[in-house]
Every structure is written in C-alpha cells, then in structure tokens.
Amino acid sequence: MTAKNRKVTTLPPRVWTSARVDESAMIGRGVHIAPGVLVEYGVVLNDGVWIERGATIERGAVIGHGAHIRAGAVIRAGAMVPSKVVVAAGRVVEDSLARGAQKTVQEGLTRPAMQMPSGVWV
C-alpha cells in the first residue's frame, strides 16, 4: 500500500509493542509504527505516517502527513520530511527535505539532494 492511497482520517494509530516510542512523541491518526522502530523525544508524526521495521526517527524530527519511511531508514535529529514523501530503505535524512539544503546518505556516500516536493521518493 502506498502513501497515496491510504485512508487515514478516522483510523487510530497502530504501534507494535516491540517499537520504542518516547512518551513525548506526538502521534497522529492512522500512523503505523512497525516492530523494531525507534521514535525519540519530541518527534512529531502527522496523520497517516507509515514507518517500517527498524527505522529510526531521532529527537525533534517532524514527519509530514502520509509520508512513508521504509525499513532501516534514519531521520536525523531536527530533520523534516514533507507530506507524502517516501524515504527509501536504508537512507539517512540529515536535514529538512523541504528546505532544499538537505543531504542524503546511502552506503556511506554523501551527496546533495534536490528540493523534494510532496509525493516523491527520496
């Protein structure tokens, strides 16, 4: 199921018991947090966010409505992922994707990334 076709307006959040979610995290409706996920202090997960196994959302990060964080991805502290963006498995998002000054890391290589509008893959 993709971020585009999930209905999220009335669904409660679904958090697996093996996920570690800080009590200060703000979790919207229809959020899915899979086993082995780590959500740190002060994170905001807007409605319809889908986080797959083993992903890490560090302190103060903000994940936009309907975003999809694939398995093993890491969203660094203070980063912002816009609505309906899919972060590929294993990617590390260092900065805000909405600002255009972000960097993404894959297999130890750092490269500049373009500004990401809603509905794209990173």
Protein Blocks (a to p, Z undefined) as FASTA:
>chain_A
ZZklpcfklpccdddfkbccdfkbccdehiacdehiacdehiacdehiacdehiacdehi
acdehiacdehiacdehiacdehiacdehiacfbdfklopaccdeehiacddddddehia
ZZ
